[in-house]
């Protein structure tokens, strides 16, 4: 792939914009020598204004999503892509969220431009575990864990019962819930089905990945070992 197209696909501007970067001498190799659009050079050796390039297609990111931010590119309010460099919106293939967390839910959110990886993670047959910490409006009544684990709970408007889910009660109004599927607003609807209301929801884990020390609003690139840990 020619350098102009490669850099445009990484979001550094339109092809015309990238051509201007070459003309202004802002694209160099690792030694600082100016590159030209037709130079044969690999990705790792290219610098723009002295900075290494973003990774090529296939990257996987972890974000600690704050509340008040939506998993969208078109919402009128704040969206998760506002938390990344602006050029990330322009990548081709596009950077997408792996599933969604609603505006009022915080925690671990994955993003990738690898379509095969995205579909592997969200595919129902993967049954990838997701762990949520829920704070509730009312005291738990005591039978929720057995009901959620039964595999018989039917959400309003649906015909297929939920897969068994594990509920770990932390105190009267706080619980940790482990799911192996991802239906629309599932955690909130499960507690609504037992007459309760979720007032705060935070996703702690996806597969074998946790947020670690990542603060709300922060993100980082994941390496091969962490990618593998997803499916452990």
Secondary structure as GFF3:
##gff-version 3
##sequence-region A 1 232
A	DSSP	alpha_helix	3	9	.	.	.	ID=ss1
A	DSSP	alpha_helix	15	23	.	.	.	ID=ss2
A	DSSP	beta_strand	27	29	.	.	.	ID=ss3
A	DSSP	three_ten_helix	43	45	.	.	.	ID=ss4
A	DSSP	beta_strand	46	48	.	.	.	ID=ss5
A	DSSP	beta_strand	51	52	.	.	.	ID=ss6
A	DSSP	beta_strand	60	65	.	.	.	ID=ss7
A	DSSP	three_ten_helix	80	83	.	.	.	ID=ss8
A	DSSP	three_ten_helix	86	90	.	.	.	ID=ss9
A	DSSP	beta_strand	96	97	.	.	.	ID=ss10
A	DSSP	beta_strand	105	112	.	.	.	ID=ss11
A	DSSP	alpha_helix	115	122	.	.	.	ID=ss12
A	DSSP	three_ten_helix	124	126	.	.	.	ID=ss13
A	DSSP	beta_strand	130	136	.	.	.	ID=ss14
A	DSSP	alpha_helix	144	149	.	.	.	ID=ss15
A	DSSP	beta_strand	166	171	.	.	.	ID=ss16
A	DSSP	beta_strand	174	179	.	.	.	ID=ss17
A	DSSP	alpha_helix	186	193	.	.	.	ID=ss18
A	DSSP	beta_strand	198	206	.	.	.	ID=ss19
A	DSSP	beta_strand	209	210	.	.	.	ID=ss20
A	DSSP	beta_strand	219	221	.	.	.	ID=ss21
A	DSSP	alpha_helix	224	229	.	.	.	ID=ss22
###
